[in-house]
Amino acid sequence: MHPDTFLESERLYYRPIKPDDLDWLVEMRTPEPVARYLGGSRLQNRESLAERMKFYMECHEKYGIGLSIMSLRSTGE
């Protein structure tokens, strides 16, 4: 099993989101075509997402599940 993984399949593994993922989260959620469906730029900016990440990590600590990073087992992408 991949380090930090809590679930995996033949092709994928899932791990909890962690502070190092902030740049990736910002890149994925701040473009306007995405942000408009997630509360707009008011909620989808670096500062707001850094705060929101705390909630995502707390969910994993408390409940063992929450927003997760899904990656290909073959490449890590």
N, C-alpha and C positions, 0 to 999 in steps of 0.2 A: 504494500500500500504506500502511496506517495506521502511524504511528510505533511502533517496538518490536515490530511484528508479525513473527512467523516463519512463520505459515501463515494463509491466508485462503481463503474460499470465496465463492460468490455472496452469501450472507447473513451470514456470520460472519467474525470475525478472532480470532486467538489470539495472545496475547503472554505472555512470561514473567511470573511473579509478581514483585512488587517490594515493598520495605519499606512503601510507601504503601498497600499492600493489606491491611495487618494488621487494621485495623478491620473491613473487609469480611469477612476470613477468620474473625475472632472472631464476627461477627454470623451467619455461615452455619453455623459448626461447633459453637457452644456450646449451642444449645437442646437440652434433654434428649432429645427424640425423635431428634435427629441424633447427638448426642454418644455416646449409648449404643452406636451401631454403629461408632464410631471410637475406642474405648478408654475412653469415659466422661469425666467431668469432670476426672479426673486428667491426661488428655492433651489435653483440649479446653478450655483456658483461655488467657488472654492471654499469660502467661509461657511456657507450653509451646509455644504456636503461634508466638511470636516466635522461639524457638529452632529450631523445625521449619522456619520460613521460610528460615533460613540454608541448610539442606539442600536445599530446593526450588530456591533460587537457584544453589547450587553445581552442581546437576544440569544446569541450563541452561548454565552456564559450561563445564562439562566435556564434556557430551554433546550439547548443543544442543536438549535437550528435557527436560521435567519437568512438574510441576504448573503449569498455565497458566490464564490468565484468558480466557474465551471471551465475546465481546461481539457484539451485533448491529451490523452495519456501518451500518445506517440510523439508529440512535439512540445507539449506544455503550453501551446497557444491557447 
